[in-house]
Amino acid sequence: MRIWGALAAGLSLLLLPAAGTAQDFPTKPIKLIVPFPPGGPNDIIARVVGQRMSELVKQPIVIENRSGQAGVLGTDAVAKAAPDGYTIGITSASSLVINPSLEKMPYDVRKDLAPVTLVVTVPEMLVVASNVPANNMAELIALAKAQPGKLNFASAGVGGLPHLAGELFKLTAKLDIVHVPYRGAAPAINDLLGQQVQMTFLDLPVILPHIKAGSLKPIALGSPTRAPTAPDVPTTAEVGMPDLLIENWYGMIAPGGTPEKIVAELNRIANEAMADPSVKAKLADQGLTVAGDTPEHFRGFIDSEIKKWSKVIKDAGLETAK
């Protein structure tokens, strides 16, 4: 009888959920790494979504800003963290799908990171300075082709999404326009307002105040649908350039090797948080569109984005890490 009792006790222990599984996750605070400084879009997204996630799991979600190297340092911190679900990050398209094609990364996106969910998307908008004699895409392309090498486009830095957006525009429309890189969006916009440069692609929320003020002219939005905050601006598809689809995006990641059940639980919590009307409203106020998907779909999306932008980098003749 003692033997059977011992066997029964052992069997019951085997049937109990192991500590650290999704059934009792989380049991302590979660660190949410933001690979950019406080106050930017990435930081705002992390704080809005993280706060609601914290309320849902009844555990603190601690935001840690770890900026540097265009998001690489913070993303690397996530990649090298313990794969237990208690360190996660929200990072951008540049860190996951653009930088790896331009320079050697300290992490392998596909092996060292576990996609959790796409969080938000934000379209890039093509705008021109007020003195440019073009009010739509057809007029802008005609103007550029009539003056090869004379027009230029500003970006927030070499290798960033606005830079690659301009390169994709050149390739798609077969234009000869000159790239003028700046150290950030603010100085690029200042020179655009001062008519020192002719055009740029930038995140819609960054550009929108200047469009509303009439100081910059919108040409097209690089998203599948028009933006509620700029309903009169056509999409690139509407103006005959469907391949010029350019959206910035931010996604939640965990360290590679995190158990699938933990990733699935993080996905469930994050998607429930993003479905909250107050979260959607706060992000919409920033010009951001809530996404949300499965880890599997997000992984496939990352792969497709890597292929897309690595091709643009190659076709544009930019230096790569290969």
Contacts in CASP RR format, 6 or more apart in sequence:
PFRMAT RR
TARGET T0000
AUTHOR 0000-0000-0000
METHOD contacts of the structure
MODEL  1
MRIWGALAAGLSLLLLPAAGTAQDFPTKPIKLIVPFPPGGPNDIIARVVG
QRMSELVKQPIVIENRSGQAGVLGTDAVAKAAPDGYTIGITSASSLVINP
SLEKMPYDVRKDLAPVTLVVTVPEMLVVASNVPANNMAELIALAKAQPGK
LNFASAGVGGLPHLAGELFKLTAKLDIVHVPYRGAAPAINDLLGQQVQMT
FLDLPVILPHIKAGSLKPIALGSPTRAPTAPDVPTTAEVGMPDLLIENWY
GMIAPGGTPEKIVAELNRIANEAMADPSVKAKLADQGLTVAGDTPEHFRG
FIDSEIKKWSKVIKDAGLETAK
17 23 0 8 1.000
17 24 0 8 1.000
20 27 0 8 1.000
20 84 0 8 1.000
20 262 0 8 1.000
21 259 0 8 1.000
21 261 0 8 1.000
21 262 0 8 1.000
22 259 0 8 1.000
22 261 0 8 1.000
22 262 0 8 1.000
22 264 0 8 1.000
22 265 0 8 1.000
25 85 0 8 1.000
25 262 0 8 1.000
25 265 0 8 1.000
26 57 0 8 1.000
26 59 0 8 1.000
26 85 0 8 1.000
26 86 0 8 1.000
27 59 0 8 1.000
28 59 0 8 1.000
28 86 0 8 1.000
29 59 0 8 1.000
29 60 0 8 1.000
29 61 0 8 1.000
29 62 0 8 1.000
29 86 0 8 1.000
30 53 0 8 1.000
30 57 0 8 1.000
30 59 0 8 1.000
30 60 0 8 1.000
30 61 0 8 1.000
30 62 0 8 1.000
30 85 0 8 1.000
30 86 0 8 1.000
30 87 0 8 1.000
30 88 0 8 1.000
31 61 0 8 1.000
31 62 0 8 1.000
31 64 0 8 1.000
31 81 0 8 1.000
31 86 0 8 1.000
31 87 0 8 1.000
31 88 0 8 1.000
32 46 0 8 1.000
32 50 0 8 1.000
32 61 0 8 1.000
32 62 0 8 1.000
32 63 0 8 1.000
32 64 0 8 1.000
32 88 0 8 1.000
32 89 0 8 1.000
32 90 0 8 1.000
33 64 0 8 1.000
33 66 0 8 1.000
33 74 0 8 1.000
33 77 0 8 1.000
33 78 0 8 1.000
33 87 0 8 1.000
33 88 0 8 1.000
33 89 0 8 1.000
33 90 0 8 1.000
34 42 0 8 1.000
34 43 0 8 1.000
34 46 0 8 1.000
34 63 0 8 1.000
34 64 0 8 1.000
34 65 0 8 1.000
34 66 0 8 1.000
34 67 0 8 1.000
34 74 0 8 1.000
34 89 0 8 1.000
34 90 0 8 1.000
35 42 0 8 1.000
35 66 0 8 1.000
35 67 0 8 1.000
35 68 0 8 1.000
35 71 0 8 1.000
35 72 0 8 1.000
35 73 0 8 1.000
35 74 0 8 1.000
35 75 0 8 1.000
35 77 0 8 1.000
35 89 0 8 1.000
35 91 0 8 1.000
35 92 0 8 1.000
35 95 0 8 1.000
36 42 0 8 1.000
36 43 0 8 1.000
36 65 0 8 1.000
36 67 0 8 1.000
36 68 0 8 1.000
36 71 0 8 1.000
36 92 0 8 1.000
37 43 0 8 1.000
37 65 0 8 1.000
37 67 0 8 1.000
38 65 0 8 1.000
41 122 0 8 1.000
41 203 0 8 1.000
41 205 0 8 1.000
41 250 0 8 1.000
41 286 0 8 1.000
41 288 0 8 1.000
42 90 0 8 1.000
42 91 0 8 1.000
42 92 0 8 1.000
42 250 0 8 1.000
43 63 0 8 1.000
43 65 0 8 1.000
44 283 0 8 1.000
44 286 0 8 1.000
45 90 0 8 1.000
45 119 0 8 1.000
45 120 0 8 1.000
45 250 0 8 1.000
45 283 0 8 1.000
45 286 0 8 1.000
45 288 0 8 1.000
46 63 0 8 1.000
46 89 0 8 1.000
46 90 0 8 1.000
47 63 0 8 1.000
48 279 0 8 1.000
48 282 0 8 1.000
48 283 0 8 1.000
49 90 0 8 1.000
49 119 0 8 1.000
49 252 0 8 1.000
49 270 0 8 1.000
49 273 0 8 1.000
49 274 0 8 1.000
49 279 0 8 1.000
49 283 0 8 1.000
50 61 0 8 1.000
50 63 0 8 1.000
50 273 0 8 1.000
51 61 0 8 1.000
52 273 0 8 1.000
52 274 0 8 1.000
52 276 0 8 1.000
52 278 0 8 1.000
52 279 0 8 1.000
53 61 0 8 1.000
53 269 0 8 1.000
53 270 0 8 1.000
53 273 0 8 1.000
54 60 0 8 1.000
54 61 0 8 1.000
56 269 0 8 1.000
56 272 0 8 1.000
56 273 0 8 1.000
57 269 0 8 1.000
66 73 0 8 1.000
66 74 0 8 1.000
66 77 0 8 1.000
67 73 0 8 1.000
67 74 0 8 1.000
68 74 0 8 1.000
70 94 0 8 1.000
70 95 0 8 1.000
70 99 0 8 1.000
70 160 0 8 1.000
71 91 0 8 1.000
71 92 0 8 1.000
71 94 0 8 1.000
71 95 0 8 1.000
71 99 0 8 1.000
72 95 0 8 1.000
72 99 0 8 1.000
72 105 0 8 1.000
72 106 0 8 1.000
74 89 0 8 1.000
74 91 0 8 1.000
75 89 0 8 1.000
75 91 0 8 1.000
75 95 0 8 1.000
75 96 0 8 1.000
75 107 0 8 1.000
75 113 0 8 1.000
75 253 0 8 1.000
76 105 0 8 1.000
76 106 0 8 1.000
76 107 0 8 1.000
77 87 0 8 1.000
78 87 0 8 1.000
78 88 0 8 1.000
78 89 0 8 1.000
78 91 0 8 1.000
78 113 0 8 1.000
78 253 0 8 1.000
78 254 0 8 1.000
78 255 0 8 1.000
79 106 0 8 1.000
79 107 0 8 1.000
79 112 0 8 1.000
79 113 0 8 1.000
79 255 0 8 1.000
79 256 0 8 1.000
80 107 0 8 1.000
80 112 0 8 1.000
80 255 0 8 1.000
81 87 0 8 1.000
81 255 0 8 1.000
82 255 0 8 1.000
83 114 0 8 1.000
83 254 0 8 1.000
83 255 0 8 1.000
83 256 0 8 1.000
83 257 0 8 1.000
83 258 0 8 1.000
83 259 0 8 1.000
84 258 0 8 1.000
84 262 0 8 1.000
85 254 0 8 1.000
85 255 0 8 1.000
85 258 0 8 1.000
85 262 0 8 1.000
85 263 0 8 1.000
85 266 0 8 1.000
87 254 0 8 1.000
87 255 0 8 1.000
88 116 0 8 1.000
88 252 0 8 1.000
88 253 0 8 1.000
88 254 0 8 1.000
88 266 0 8 1.000
89 252 0 8 1.000
89 253 0 8 1.000
89 254 0 8 1.000
90 119 0 8 1.000
90 250 0 8 1.000
90 251 0 8 1.000
90 252 0 8 1.000
90 253 0 8 1.000
91 250 0 8 1.000
91 251 0 8 1.000
91 253 0 8 1.000
92 248 0 8 1.000
92 249 0 8 1.000
92 250 0 8 1.000
92 251 0 8 1.000
93 161 0 8 1.000
93 248 0 8 1.000
93 249 0 8 1.000
93 250 0 8 1.000
93 305 0 8 1.000
94 159 0 8 1.000
94 160 0 8 1.000
94 161 0 8 1.000
96 109 0 8 1.000
96 113 0 8 1.000
96 251 0 8 1.000
96 253 0 8 1.000
96 302 0 8 1.000
96 305 0 8 1.000
96 306 0 8 1.000
97 109 0 8 1.000
97 302 0 8 1.000
97 305 0 8 1.000
97 306 0 8 1.000
97 308 0 8 1.000
97 309 0 8 1.000
98 159 0 8 1.000
98 160 0 8 1.000
98 161 0 8 1.000
98 164 0 8 1.000
98 309 0 8 1.000
98 313 0 8 1.000
99 105 0 8 1.000
99 159 0 8 1.000
100 109 0 8 1.000
100 306 0 8 1.000
100 321 0 8 1.000
101 306 0 8 1.000
101 309 0 8 1.000
101 310 0 8 1.000
101 313 0 8 1.000
101 320 0 8 1.000
101 321 0 8 1.000
102 159 0 8 1.000
102 313 0 8 1.000
102 318 0 8 1.000
102 319 0 8 1.000
102 320 0 8 1.000
102 321 0 8 1.000
103 321 0 8 1.000
104 321 0 8 1.000
105 321 0 8 1.000
107 113 0 8 1.000
109 302 0 8 1.000
109 306 0 8 1.000
110 302 0 8 1.000
110 303 0 8 1.000
111 256 0 8 1.000
112 255 0 8 1.000
112 256 0 8 1.000
113 253 0 8 1.000
113 254 0 8 1.000
113 255 0 8 1.000
113 256 0 8 1.000
114 253 0 8 1.000
114 254 0 8 1.000
114 255 0 8 1.000
114 256 0 8 1.000
114 257 0 8 1.000
114 258 0 8 1.000
114 263 0 8 1.000
114 295 0 8 1.000
115 251 0 8 1.000
115 252 0 8 1.000
115 253 0 8 1.000
115 295 0 8 1.000
115 298 0 8 1.000
115 299 0 8 1.000
115 302 0 8 1.000
116 251 0 8 1.000
116 252 0 8 1.000
116 253 0 8 1.000
116 254 0 8 1.000
116 263 0 8 1.000
116 266 0 8 1.000
116 267 0 8 1.000
116 270 0 8 1.000
116 295 0 8 1.000
116 298 0 8 1.000
117 251 0 8 1.000
117 252 0 8 1.000
117 266 0 8 1.000
117 267 0 8 1.000
117 270 0 8 1.000
117 271 0 8 1.000
117 274 0 8 1.000
117 291 0 8 1.000
117 292 0 8 1.000
117 293 0 8 1.000
117 294 0 8 1.000
117 295 0 8 1.000
117 298 0 8 1.000
118 249 0 8 1.000
118 250 0 8 1.000
118 251 0 8 1.000
118 291 0 8 1.000
118 292 0 8 1.000
118 293 0 8 1.000
118 297 0 8 1.000
118 298 0 8 1.000
118 301 0 8 1.000
119 249 0 8 1.000
119 250 0 8 1.000
119 251 0 8 1.000
119 252 0 8 1.000
119 270 0 8 1.000
119 274 0 8 1.000
119 290 0 8 1.000
119 291 0 8 1.000
119 292 0 8 1.000
120 249 0 8 1.000
120 250 0 8 1.000
120 251 0 8 1.000
120 283 0 8 1.000
120 288 0 8 1.000
120 289 0 8 1.000
120 290 0 8 1.000
120 291 0 8 1.000
121 223 0 8 1.000
121 247 0 8 1.000
121 248 0 8 1.000
121 249 0 8 1.000
121 288 0 8 1.000
121 289 0 8 1.000
121 291 0 8 1.000
122 203 0 8 1.000
122 204 0 8 1.000
122 205 0 8 1.000
122 247 0 8 1.000
122 248 0 8 1.000
122 249 0 8 1.000
122 250 0 8 1.000
122 287 0 8 1.000
122 288 0 8 1.000
122 289 0 8 1.000
123 203 0 8 1.000
123 204 0 8 1.000
123 221 0 8 1.000
123 222 0 8 1.000
123 223 0 8 1.000
123 227 0 8 1.000
123 246 0 8 1.000
123 247 0 8 1.000
123 248 0 8 1.000
124 161 0 8 1.000
124 162 0 8 1.000
124 165 0 8 1.000
124 201 0 8 1.000
124 202 0 8 1.000
124 203 0 8 1.000
124 204 0 8 1.000
124 221 0 8 1.000
124 222 0 8 1.000
124 246 0 8 1.000
124 247 0 8 1.000
124 248 0 8 1.000
125 201 0 8 1.000
125 202 0 8 1.000
125 203 0 8 1.000
125 204 0 8 1.000
125 207 0 8 1.000
125 211 0 8 1.000
125 218 0 8 1.000
125 219 0 8 1.000
125 220 0 8 1.000
125 221 0 8 1.000
125 222 0 8 1.000
125 230 0 8 1.000
125 233 0 8 1.000
126 137 0 8 1.000
126 165 0 8 1.000
126 169 0 8 1.000
126 199 0 8 1.000
126 200 0 8 1.000
126 201 0 8 1.000
126 218 0 8 1.000
126 219 0 8 1.000
126 220 0 8 1.000
126 221 0 8 1.000
126 222 0 8 1.000
126 236 0 8 1.000
127 192 0 8 1.000
127 199 0 8 1.000
127 200 0 8 1.000
127 202 0 8 1.000
127 207 0 8 1.000
127 210 0 8 1.000
127 211 0 8 1.000
127 216 0 8 1.000
127 217 0 8 1.000
127 218 0 8 1.000
127 219 0 8 1.000
128 134 0 8 1.000
128 140 0 8 1.000
128 198 0 8 1.000
128 199 0 8 1.000
128 216 0 8 1.000
128 217 0 8 1.000
128 219 0 8 1.000
129 192 0 8 1.000
129 193 0 8 1.000
129 194 0 8 1.000
129 195 0 8 1.000
129 197 0 8 1.000
129 198 0 8 1.000
129 199 0 8 1.000
129 216 0 8 1.000
129 217 0 8 1.000
130 195 0 8 1.000
130 214 0 8 1.000
130 215 0 8 1.000
130 216 0 8 1.000
130 217 0 8 1.000
131 195 0 8 1.000
132 140 0 8 1.000
132 143 0 8 1.000
132 198 0 8 1.000
132 199 0 8 1.000
132 217 0 8 1.000
133 139 0 8 1.000
133 143 0 8 1.000
134 140 0 8 1.000
134 142 0 8 1.000
134 143 0 8 1.000
134 217 0 8 1.000
134 219 0 8 1.000
135 217 0 8 1.000
136 219 0 8 1.000
136 239 0 8 1.000
137 219 0 8 1.000
137 220 0 8 1.000
137 234 0 8 1.000
137 236 0 8 1.000
137 239 0 8 1.000
137 240 0 8 1.000
137 241 0 8 1.000
138 239 0 8 1.000
140 199 0 8 1.000
140 219 0 8 1.000
141 173 0 8 1.000
141 175 0 8 1.000
143 151 0 8 1.000
144 151 0 8 1.000
144 173 0 8 1.000
144 175 0 8 1.000
144 176 0 8 1.000
144 177 0 8 1.000
145 175 0 8 1.000
148 175 0 8 1.000
148 176 0 8 1.000
149 176 0 8 1.000
149 177 0 8 1.000
149 178 0 8 1.000
151 177 0 8 1.000
151 178 0 8 1.000
151 198 0 8 1.000
151 199 0 8 1.000
152 177 0 8 1.000
152 178 0 8 1.000
152 179 0 8 1.000
152 180 0 8 1.000
152 197 0 8 1.000
152 198 0 8 1.000
152 199 0 8 1.000
153 166 0 8 1.000
153 169 0 8 1.000
153 177 0 8 1.000
153 178 0 8 1.000
153 179 0 8 1.000
153 180 0 8 1.000
153 197 0 8 1.000
153 198 0 8 1.000
153 199 0 8 1.000
153 200 0 8 1.000
153 201 0 8 1.000
154 162 0 8 1.000
154 180 0 8 1.000
154 181 0 8 1.000
154 182 0 8 1.000
154 188 0 8 1.000
154 189 0 8 1.000
154 191 0 8 1.000
154 192 0 8 1.000
154 197 0 8 1.000
154 199 0 8 1.000
154 200 0 8 1.000
155 162 0 8 1.000
155 163 0 8 1.000
155 165 0 8 1.000
155 166 0 8 1.000
155 179 0 8 1.000
155 180 0 8 1.000
155 181 0 8 1.000
155 182 0 8 1.000
155 188 0 8 1.000
155 200 0 8 1.000
155 201 0 8 1.000
156 162 0 8 1.000
156 163 0 8 1.000
156 181 0 8 1.000
156 182 0 8 1.000
156 183 0 8 1.000
156 184 0 8 1.000
156 185 0 8 1.000
156 188 0 8 1.000
156 202 0 8 1.000
157 163 0 8 1.000
157 181 0 8 1.000
157 182 0 8 1.000
157 183 0 8 1.000
157 184 0 8 1.000
158 181 0 8 1.000
159 318 0 8 1.000
161 201 0 8 1.000
161 246 0 8 1.000
161 248 0 8 1.000
162 185 0 8 1.000
162 188 0 8 1.000
162 200 0 8 1.000
162 201 0 8 1.000
162 202 0 8 1.000
163 179 0 8 1.000
163 181 0 8 1.000
164 309 0 8 1.000
164 312 0 8 1.000
164 313 0 8 1.000
164 316 0 8 1.000
165 201 0 8 1.000
165 246 0 8 1.000
166 177 0 8 1.000
166 179 0 8 1.000
166 201 0 8 1.000
167 179 0 8 1.000
167 312 0 8 1.000
167 313 0 8 1.000
167 316 0 8 1.000
167 318 0 8 1.000
168 243 0 8 1.000
168 244 0 8 1.000
168 246 0 8 1.000
168 312 0 8 1.000
169 175 0 8 1.000
169 177 0 8 1.000
169 201 0 8 1.000
169 244 0 8 1.000
170 176 0 8 1.000
170 177 0 8 1.000
170 316 0 8 1.000
171 312 0 8 1.000
171 315 0 8 1.000
171 316 0 8 1.000
172 241 0 8 1.000
172 243 0 8 1.000
172 244 0 8 1.000
173 241 0 8 1.000
177 198 0 8 1.000
177 199 0 8 1.000
180 188 0 8 1.000
180 191 0 8 1.000
180 197 0 8 1.000
182 188 0 8 1.000
182 191 0 8 1.000
185 202 0 8 1.000
185 203 0 8 1.000
185 206 0 8 1.000
188 197 0 8 1.000
188 200 0 8 1.000
188 202 0 8 1.000
189 200 0 8 1.000
189 202 0 8 1.000
189 206 0 8 1.000
189 207 0 8 1.000
189 210 0 8 1.000
191 197 0 8 1.000
192 198 0 8 1.000
192 199 0 8 1.000
192 200 0 8 1.000
192 216 0 8 1.000
193 210 0 8 1.000
193 215 0 8 1.000
193 216 0 8 1.000
199 219 0 8 1.000
201 246 0 8 1.000
203 248 0 8 1.000
204 221 0 8 1.000
204 227 0 8 1.000
204 229 0 8 1.000
204 230 0 8 1.000
204 287 0 8 1.000
205 286 0 8 1.000
205 287 0 8 1.000
205 288 0 8 1.000
207 216 0 8 1.000
207 218 0 8 1.000
208 229 0 8 1.000
208 230 0 8 1.000
208 287 0 8 1.000
210 216 0 8 1.000
211 217 0 8 1.000
211 218 0 8 1.000
211 230 0 8 1.000
211 233 0 8 1.000
218 230 0 8 1.000
218 233 0 8 1.000
219 233 0 8 1.000
219 239 0 8 1.000
220 233 0 8 1.000
220 234 0 8 1.000
220 235 0 8 1.000
220 236 0 8 1.000
220 238 0 8 1.000
220 239 0 8 1.000
220 241 0 8 1.000
220 244 0 8 1.000
221 227 0 8 1.000
221 230 0 8 1.000
221 233 0 8 1.000
221 234 0 8 1.000
221 235 0 8 1.000
221 236 0 8 1.000
222 235 0 8 1.000
222 236 0 8 1.000
222 244 0 8 1.000
222 245 0 8 1.000
222 246 0 8 1.000
222 247 0 8 1.000
223 235 0 8 1.000
223 245 0 8 1.000
223 247 0 8 1.000
224 235 0 8 1.000
224 237 0 8 1.000
224 245 0 8 1.000
225 235 0 8 1.000
226 233 0 8 1.000
226 234 0 8 1.000
226 235 0 8 1.000
227 233 0 8 1.000
227 287 0 8 1.000
228 284 0 8 1.000
229 287 0 8 1.000
236 242 0 8 1.000
236 244 0 8 1.000
236 245 0 8 1.000
236 246 0 8 1.000
237 245 0 8 1.000
249 291 0 8 1.000
251 298 0 8 1.000
252 266 0 8 1.000
252 270 0 8 1.000
254 262 0 8 1.000
254 263 0 8 1.000
254 266 0 8 1.000
263 295 0 8 1.000
264 295 0 8 1.000
267 294 0 8 1.000
267 295 0 8 1.000
270 292 0 8 1.000
271 292 0 8 1.000
273 279 0 8 1.000
274 280 0 8 1.000
274 290 0 8 1.000
274 291 0 8 1.000
274 292 0 8 1.000
279 290 0 8 1.000
280 290 0 8 1.000
283 289 0 8 1.000
283 290 0 8 1.000
284 290 0 8 1.000
293 301 0 8 1.000
310 320 0 8 1.000
313 320 0 8 1.000
314 320 0 8 1.000
END
